[in-house]
Amino acid sequence: PTQKKTGGAGVTSPAINGVNLTKLPPRQKGQADWLTFAAARNNGDAVSGLMQNADLASAANDALRAAVAANSLKVVEALAASNLPATQSDANDSLMLRDAIDRGQAQALAMLLKSRPALVKQLSANKGTLEAAVAKCNPDINAALAQSGALDQARPDLFVAAARSCAFPISDRLWSNLTDVNAADSSGRTALWYAAARGDDMTAKLLLDTGASPETADRI
């Protein structure tokens, strides 16, 4: 980051994207806030400079989440690959993953999952987040999930979630892990039911060819 004199002898403060951080409102003056501020603006140089301060390690995860939310890929890559301390809350990690998924930020998601295996394990165990992810019908998000191994388990529920929203073609990895073609969601509706209801003839035909039963009734 650019260094600007603040008046005291030998005292400097970072300037990020031309903004002198000493001019920010009081709540943003702490160095931890500088780090988040820089991360959200994709200023990798400022983040690298601030991260040299060991005292900021505990704030790095907040900065990483800010970078993910802003799709600041250079900063996500740098922070995700660094030796960050584990977060103290699974909820914070879940929010970070959902930020990337909901915004369709496949590259940021792939960087996170590649560099932080604990997040892959957490995501694989979080049924709601995974179902929401595949239901986005975003091929790049699905590719990032598949590459990370988050879709490796036999999860017919994920295929049903995808069929509920997504037109043909549905992710190859979900097809390959479809161990029960007649698996149903909590309402008793199968992937074939959803494909037929949406008029997705291609998916419906593939499901029938795979052995899906047209006789399965929902529970509603």
Backbone torsions as a table, in degrees:
resi	resn	phi	psi	omega
1	PRO	NA	151.0	174.8
2	THR	-66.3	139.2	179.7
3	GLN	-105.4	133.4	178.5
4	LYS	-122.4	138.0	176.7
5	LYS	-66.4	139.5	179.8
6	THR	-110.0	4.3	175.9
7	GLY	117.7	-39.7	178.8
8	GLY	-79.4	152.3	-178.6
9	ALA	-63.6	122.7	176.7
10	GLY	71.7	9.0	-179.0
11	VAL	-98.4	127.0	-179.2
12	THR	-129.7	162.7	173.9
13	SER	-141.2	151.3	-178.7
14	PRO	-69.1	149.3	169.2
15	ALA	-117.1	126.1	-177.0
16	ILE	-114.2	123.4	-176.7
17	ASN	49.5	39.0	177.3
18	GLY	82.5	0.4	-179.3
19	VAL	-97.0	119.3	176.0
20	ASN	-74.6	116.5	-172.1
21	LEU	-67.9	-15.7	176.1
22	THR	-73.7	-13.7	179.8
23	LYS	-91.3	-2.7	-179.9
24	LEU	-72.0	161.3	175.1
25	PRO	-57.4	153.7	-175.6
26	PRO	-51.2	-38.9	-176.5
27	ARG	-67.1	-14.7	-178.3
28	GLN	-106.2	6.9	-172.8
29	LYS	-82.3	-20.3	-179.3
30	GLY	-64.1	150.2	-178.2
31	GLN	-62.5	-32.2	177.0
32	ALA	-61.6	-38.4	177.1
33	ASP	-71.1	-33.2	175.2
34	TRP	-59.5	-42.4	-178.1
35	LEU	-61.7	-46.9	178.9
36	THR	-65.0	-40.0	178.4
37	PHE	-59.3	-45.5	179.9
38	ALA	-67.7	-41.1	-178.3
39	ALA	-63.0	-41.7	-178.5
40	ALA	-68.3	-16.8	-179.9
41	ARG	-106.3	15.2	175.9
42	ASN	56.9	32.8	-179.8
43	ASN	-95.4	86.4	-177.3
44	GLY	-62.9	-35.7	-179.5
45	ASP	-64.5	-43.5	179.6
46	ALA	-65.5	-40.9	179.0
47	VAL	-63.0	-44.9	180.0
48	SER	-60.6	-41.6	179.7
49	GLY	-64.7	-44.5	-179.0
50	LEU	-69.1	-32.8	-178.8
51	MET	-70.1	-11.1	175.2
52	GLN	-69.3	-16.1	176.7
53	ASN	-85.9	108.8	-176.1
54	ALA	-58.9	-25.6	-178.6
55	ASP	-67.9	-14.2	-177.3
56	LEU	-92.1	-1.1	-177.0
57	ALA	-55.9	-38.7	-177.6
58	SER	-68.7	-19.1	180.0
59	ALA	-94.0	-5.8	-172.8
60	ALA	-66.1	-34.1	179.6
61	ASN	-67.3	-36.1	175.2
62	ASP	-64.1	-39.7	178.0
63	ALA	-65.0	-39.2	178.8
64	LEU	-62.7	-42.8	178.6
65	ARG	-64.1	-39.2	177.9
66	ALA	-62.9	-38.9	179.3
67	ALA	-67.3	-40.0	177.7
68	VAL	-63.0	-46.5	-178.5
69	ALA	-60.6	-34.0	-178.7
70	ALA	-91.9	0.0	-176.1
71	ASN	55.2	39.9	178.3
72	SER	-84.7	85.1	-166.2
73	LEU	-65.5	-37.9	179.4
74	LYS	-61.4	-40.6	-178.7
75	VAL	-74.4	-40.6	176.8
76	VAL	-57.3	-46.3	-178.6
77	GLU	-62.0	-44.9	-178.1
78	ALA	-66.3	-46.7	-177.5
79	LEU	-72.9	-40.2	-178.0
80	ALA	-65.2	-32.8	-178.8
81	ALA	-83.5	-13.3	-179.5
82	SER	-80.4	166.7	-176.8
83	ASN	-85.2	72.6	-178.5
84	LEU	-77.5	148.1	174.9
85	PRO	-68.2	152.9	177.9
86	ALA	-62.7	143.8	176.9
87	THR	-71.8	157.3	-177.6
88	GLN	-89.0	-4.3	-175.2
89	SER	-139.9	123.6	174.4
90	ASP	-62.2	-30.3	179.8
91	ALA	-61.9	-39.7	178.6
92	ASN	-63.9	-42.4	177.9
93	ASP	-63.1	-41.8	179.6
94	SER	-62.2	-40.9	178.4
95	LEU	-64.0	-38.4	179.4
96	MET	-64.2	-44.2	178.1
97	LEU	-64.0	-43.2	179.9
98	ARG	-65.3	-35.1	176.4
99	ASP	-56.8	-47.8	-178.6
100	ALA	-65.9	-43.2	-177.9
101	ILE	-67.3	-48.4	-176.3
102	ASP	-64.5	-31.0	179.6
103	ARG	-89.6	0.2	-179.9
104	GLY	68.3	28.7	-175.1
105	GLN	-91.2	77.1	-173.2
106	ALA	-65.3	-38.7	-179.1
107	GLN	-65.2	-43.4	178.1
108	ALA	-63.5	-41.8	179.1
109	LEU	-62.2	-44.1	-179.4
110	ALA	-62.7	-40.9	178.6
111	MET	-62.1	-44.2	-179.5
112	LEU	-62.3	-48.6	-175.1
113	LEU	-70.4	-31.9	179.4
114	LYS	-70.8	-38.1	-172.7
115	SER	-92.4	-16.0	-175.7
116	ARG	-130.1	84.9	-177.4
117	PRO	-54.5	-29.8	179.8
118	ALA	-61.8	-31.8	178.8
119	LEU	-70.0	-34.7	177.4
120	VAL	-63.1	-45.6	179.3
121	LYS	-61.7	-42.1	-179.6
122	GLN	-66.0	-42.8	-179.5
123	LEU	-65.6	-41.1	-179.6
124	SER	-61.6	-31.0	-178.3
125	ALA	-87.2	-8.9	-175.9
126	ASN	-99.8	92.9	-175.7
127	LYS	-58.4	-44.1	-177.1
128	GLY	-62.1	-44.2	-178.8
129	THR	-67.0	-42.1	179.9
130	LEU	-65.6	-42.9	178.6
131	GLU	-62.2	-41.8	177.8
132	ALA	-62.8	-36.7	-178.6
133	ALA	-66.5	-50.1	-177.3
134	VAL	-70.0	-27.1	179.3
135	ALA	-72.6	-10.3	175.2
136	LYS	-71.9	-18.9	178.4
137	CYS	59.6	31.9	-179.6
138	ASN	-98.8	110.9	-175.8
139	PRO	-61.2	-31.7	179.7
140	ASP	-71.2	-39.6	175.8
141	ILE	-64.2	-44.3	179.0
142	ASN	-62.2	-37.8	179.0
143	ALA	-65.5	-41.0	178.2
144	ALA	-63.8	-40.7	178.7
145	LEU	-65.5	-43.4	-179.3
146	ALA	-65.1	-43.3	-178.5
147	GLN	-63.3	-33.2	-178.0
148	SER	-76.3	-18.1	-175.4
149	GLY	93.9	1.2	-177.8
150	ALA	-66.7	-19.0	-179.5
151	LEU	-105.1	12.5	-173.2
152	ASP	-70.9	-29.1	-177.8
153	GLN	-72.3	151.4	175.1
154	ALA	-69.0	106.7	-174.7
155	ARG	-132.0	78.7	179.3
156	PRO	-59.4	-25.8	179.1
157	ASP	-61.9	-32.0	179.0
158	LEU	-69.7	-36.9	177.7
159	PHE	-64.8	-41.2	178.2
160	VAL	-62.0	-42.2	178.8
161	ALA	-62.0	-39.2	178.5
162	ALA	-68.5	-43.6	-178.5
163	ALA	-63.9	-26.1	179.5
164	ARG	-63.1	-30.2	-172.5
165	SER	-123.4	-28.2	-165.1
166	CYS	-102.0	133.2	175.0
167	ALA	-78.8	165.2	176.5
168	PHE	-57.4	139.9	1.1
169	PRO	-93.9	142.9	174.3
170	ILE	-87.1	151.0	-175.2
171	SER	-44.3	131.8	178.4
172	ASP	-58.3	-37.8	-178.3
173	ARG	-64.8	-35.6	177.5
174	LEU	-68.8	-38.3	176.5
175	TRP	-62.2	-45.5	-175.5
176	SER	-66.7	-24.1	179.7
177	ASN	-99.3	11.3	-178.2
178	LEU	-82.4	87.7	-176.3
179	THR	-81.9	-22.2	-179.8
180	ASP	-132.3	99.6	-174.1
181	VAL	-68.8	-16.4	179.1
182	ASN	-104.5	15.7	176.6
183	ALA	-59.8	145.5	-176.5
184	ALA	-126.3	158.3	175.4
185	ASP	-86.7	-169.7	-174.6
186	SER	-64.9	-19.3	178.2
187	SER	-92.0	-0.8	179.8
188	GLY	85.1	8.0	-178.2
189	ARG	-91.3	135.9	-177.7
190	THR	-96.8	172.8	176.2
191	ALA	-60.7	-38.4	178.5
192	LEU	-63.6	-40.2	179.0
193	TRP	-59.1	-47.5	-178.1
194	TYR	-66.9	-41.7	179.9
195	ALA	-61.5	-43.1	179.3
196	ALA	-66.5	-41.7	-179.3
197	ALA	-62.9	-32.7	179.8
198	ARG	-87.8	-3.4	-178.3
199	GLY	73.2	25.9	-179.3
200	ASP	-89.4	83.9	-173.4
201	ASP	-64.2	-35.5	-177.5
202	MET	-64.0	-48.8	179.4
203	THR	-65.4	-41.4	179.4
204	ALA	-60.1	-43.7	179.8
205	LYS	-63.9	-43.5	179.0
206	LEU	-61.5	-40.6	179.6
207	LEU	-65.9	-42.2	177.6
208	LEU	-63.2	-41.9	179.0
209	ASP	-64.4	-26.7	-179.5
210	THR	-84.4	-10.2	177.6
211	GLY	114.9	10.9	179.1
212	ALA	-65.3	140.7	-179.4
213	SER	-92.3	124.3	176.7
214	PRO	-76.0	-4.5	-177.2
215	GLU	-89.9	-9.1	-177.5
216	THR	-66.2	124.4	-178.7
217	ALA	-103.2	149.4	176.0
218	ASP	-79.9	174.6	-176.0
219	ARG	-97.4	6.4	-176.4
220	ILE	-94.3	NA	NA
